[in-house]
Amino acid sequence: MNNKYTELLEFDRQHIWHPYTSMSKPLPSYLVESAHGVEIKLSSGETLIDGMSSWWSVLHGYNHPVLNQALTEQAQDFSHIMFGGLTHQPAIDLAKKLIHLTPKTLDKVFFSDSGSVAVEVALKMALQYWQSKGQSDKHRVMTVRNGYHGDTFAAMSVCDPITGMHQIFEKVLMKSIFAPAPSINIDETWHDDEITTLEALFKQHHHETAAFIIEPIVQGTGGMRFYHPNYLKAVRQLCDQYQILFIADEIATGLGRTGKLFACEWADISPDIMCLGKTLTGGYLTLAATLCTAEIAQTISEGEASCFMHGPTYMANPLACAVANASIDLLINQDWQHKISSIELQFQQQLLPLKQCNKVASTRVLGSIGVVETTHAVNVATIQKRFVELGVWIRPFGKLIYIMPPLVINKTQISQLVLAIKTVLSEDECFLD
């Protein structure tokens, strides 16, 4: 690596605060020169196969010509315009697509600029809804343990209070009601005892509970767990029974990742509010959407405030909406189910057998998501360096080594990702004692 890149990395280390990283003892960062398809090229010369989809957001690969064209064409008209009092066709087209594709009854769309904010919006919608109905006692939120919904304040309050990374903020967070995490896996036999405690919590707290929020089928950062669809069906039924709004956080699972277009489809249920983000723009620009029913929107609009009290400056950014439209069209106009099934099958054949390794507690696969849960926590700096040396980009956390590659990945590239995981599993220095 030449002096220029060394200087850039040194400035980065000294002055730029990366996510979940200490400034005094920062984890190493790798300088990216370019990215195409599933490959990331580093300034130091290595080319890496991306197993992370840039935190689950890149759907069709990097530098896709169709998505590039959507950005270029929109930029020639206007790149941004305020959404207060003005509107534009990219936002209108995107709202039409989302209403058409998402579960029935979701026909009002509120745009924002990140997944965490989409969750904030959803929670505010639920709270303002009950306030508008004159039921201000319904001011709390119920959720499950091992969940993760983002790093902003309301989102932190519904993340797992122990494993959710936000314990240090406990005293200032909204006090949520936590049910046990779903324990029956997606491929196991369902039994109704699973929801005994959940039912009791609904019965006890429904008078003060505005909404129940959950990540459908896949608990992501909270442990990459895949739970039984009947749990979602039970939640939907209990929310109806006790008059609690059901919020589905599909930020990580939406747009095909689990093998269904939306993970709620595994249980054939429709939430009252749904959050979307990550893959919405194919990994190009930050954009999120919170969808709700007409009844929620109407109730809020006729309440004391007469409007929904939220308005991000960059909501419905035209560039982001234009590329989101192109990305969704790319997905829907191909046989995406076959592509997901192909990735899933190869993961089943090559990644699941890694459970035989001494350092592996379990392996699991769903759609284009593959997970290796280890017996010891990873040494992030060491294992990251080894993955780079092995020609892949995989960023584990805790005891989880997982991959969720872009859909354009080929069989050879998948094999290289799995081989790299198998290799590090045999190296003691990659794990903490």
C-alpha positions, 0 to 999 in steps of 0.5 A: 500500500502506497503512502497516500493510502497509509495517510488516509487510513491513519487519518481515519484511525485518528479522527473518524469514529466507526460503528461499535468501535473504540476511538482509543483502541479502534478495530482496523478498517480496510480502505475500499477502492471500488466495488462491482457485483459481489466483489469489493476491491481494497486499495491494498490490492485484495479483491474480496467476495462480499458475504455481508451485503453491506449490512444486509442492504445490497441486493443486486450487487455493487455498481449495477448499471440499471441502478446507476442509470436510475440515479443519473437520470433522476439527478438530471432533474433534481436530487432533492426537494422538500417533501412538505407541500411538494411531492414528486413521481419517484415517491408516488411510484414507490408508494404504489409499489410498496402498497401493491407488494406488502400484505393487505390493508397497508395502504398509507406510506410514510417515508424516512431516511433510515431503518431506526427512524422507521421504527421511531415513526412506527412507535410514534404512530402507535402512541399517537393513534391511541392518544387520538382515540382518547386512550392515553393510558395505552402508552407502553410497547411490548416486544420479545427478548433477543430482538433488535430494532435500531440504535435511536432512543425509541428503537433502543427501548424495544431491543433486548435489555441485556443482549441488545447493546444498549444497557448503559442507557437503561435509565433514560429509555422508555420502559417496554414490556418484554416477553420471552424470545420465541424458542421453537425453531422454524423447522421444529414441531409447534406446541401451544405452550410456547405462547403461555407466558405471552398470553399472560403478558397480553392479559396483564398489560393490554390496558397500558399497551399501545403496540407489539413490535417484532422482527418477523421469523428472523431475529437478526442482530439479537442472535440470527434466530429463525422462529416458528411462523405460528408464533407470529399467528399467535401474536396477530390473534392476541393483538386483535383480541386485546386491541393492541397494534401489531408492528412488523419490523421487516427492515432486515427481512423484507424484499426476499431475504427469507425466501418470501417477499416479506417474512410476514408471509410465512405466517400469512398475516398482515400487521397494522404497521410495517417498517422497511429499510436496508434493501429498499434502495438495493444498497445505494442510498439510505431510505426507509418506509413505515406503512400503516392501515387507513384506520390508523392514519385516519384516527391520527389525522382526526386527533388533537394534533390533526396530523402526524408529528414527524417530518425528516428533512430528507424524507422521500429523497428523489434519488433514493426513491428513483433507485428504490423503484429500479431495485424493486423492479429488478427484483420482481421482474426476475425469478427471485424465488429460484435465485433465493432457493439456489443460494439456500440449497448451496448453504444447506449442502455446504454450510450446515455440515460445519456444525461438525466442527469443534468450535461450532454450537449450531448452524442454520439456514433460511433463504439467503441467510446462513449462520454459524453459531460458535462455542466461543466469541470471535476475536473480531480484529483477528478473524476479520484480518484472516477473512481478508487474507482468505479473499472474503468480507465477512464481519462476525459479532459475538458468537455469530459468523453469518453471511447474507450475500447479494442475490447476484452471487454465483456458486463458486463465490458461495463456496469460497465464503463457506470455505473461508468460514471453515478455515477460520473455525480451525484457527484458535487465534480467531476466537476468545478464550 
